[in-house]
């Protein structure tokens, strides 16, 4: 069978599985819809958390950006890996012991203020919509290439599928769907990596193959890649060119942004006990590490394969995959010197090939001439990664509206059934908006998602950390800090990503800090403003301070239930 037939077959099988799980586990109450009834076993929650965490940015974007940027791209790997460890060890058990449905729920109750809750809802919506744009772009990319439909059609297909099981199943349906999606995505990521590692180095383990010798050549794989890169005028693959301040700030923004991501945090509310939150965090870390330690190897394999396949080759002699990717406009050839050969070099005046980083993982099996079923499997894995995270984000958006805005503020007496209807309607509106951003994204997948992490770092992280570990943190400080943090991050994003407010290029960045790294600066501003305002305003009520003390005390915590 050809690639398109294999892809269609695997997409039908996996989508049928997801929809079947959603029907089997459909939500019948708001408790099911928001936190899966609070009864998800730790192993299942670990798998679901890993799938929720490993979005299209992890599956498609991270290896792609490392492949293109080399050492400079490793900031994404370090930031996202370190961020999950920070979340699992520092925040998850305490948030689970608090026992609420959402992050705005925690903010609203901890800071005894509906204003704080509303600010948190706005922040959650901004973070989630920015994040989901990257997922929908990933869905569009996969469908565009492998089912040979326009990107916007691919996004619409993805919207319909994710809407079905997110709206029907809620968190209960999403959780068990994500368990299946993790199995699909990790299998799809590892199989081609193992194939190519064997091809290039004869080593079955990609992580070891990346540092091994090339088969038939007396040279280390990374040394070979460095040589190829230098020949084409690029920096050595293993050398960095980013300013160290930007490397630090991007890594920090991704780390602390992780600890403020509402769609990941809510996963720790779905287990029965606090000790189960710790267990599921540990399981998830193992499952995440499997992909994250493989991604750099995939990036190296893909970079070598691409350079050796396209550089100085006649355009007319390129293999079929090249022309199929050209139709998506994610690979573009401009024959500047009209010699019919592809000049892939660092000099922008001479370079004739433009390659979107997001296609690296998807195109790599084709470039390596792997079997058609492996190529199709990667497409199914990319869809699983994008849809699993999109579903979690859509749930955050719908619960922020139905629970934190309607139930907690506008209509406290609304029935459980009425709240569930509003949650589902909110998810429908959210998926339409997400689809628009998927068709018109602000950047490629990994960079778009990085902006969402910056927004989370700027808004939620200080409020959550201070809310847990500083009992005298009050509502005035939290509200002021979140407002300053999110507005400063939004300003910097709009200025330098969307060229508003007299924006400019990298030479105009403040202190050389990119928009992806500015979340760290905004987070610092949040901390400073929060603590300063809190110092000059009244302490929180005694009951709130006692509640904070109770969250931190481990005694009896293993039996803490959602209330």
Buried (B, 14 or more C-beta within 10 A) or exposed (E): EEBBEBBBBBBEEBBEBBBEBBEEBBBEBBBBBBBBBBBBBBBBBBBBBBBBBBBBBBBBBBBBBBBBBBBBBBBBBBBBBBBBBBBBBBBBBBBBBBBBBBBBBBBBBBBBBBBBBBBBBBBBBBBBBBBBBBBBBBBBBBBBBBBBBBBBBBBBBBBEBBBBBBBBBBBBBBBBBBBBBBBBBBEBBBBBBBBBBBBBBEBEBBBEBBBBBBEEEEEBBBBBBBEBBBEBEBBBBBEBEBBEBBBBBBBBBBBBBBBBBBBBBBBBBBBBBBBBBBBBBBBBBEBBEBBBBBBBBBBBBBBBBBBEBBBEBEBEEBEEBBEBBEEBEBBEBEEEEEEEBBBBBEEEEEBBBEBBBBBBBBBBBBBBEBBBBBBBBBBBBBBBBBBBBBBBBBBBBBBBBBBBBBBBBEEEEBEEEBBBEBBBBBBBEBBEBBBBBBBEBBBBBBBBBBBBBBBBBBBBBBBBBBBBBBBBBBBBBBBBBBBBBBBBBBBBBBBBBEEEEEBEEEEEBEEBBBBBBBBBBBBBBBBBBBBEBBEEEEEBEEEBBEBBEBBEEEEEBBEBEBE
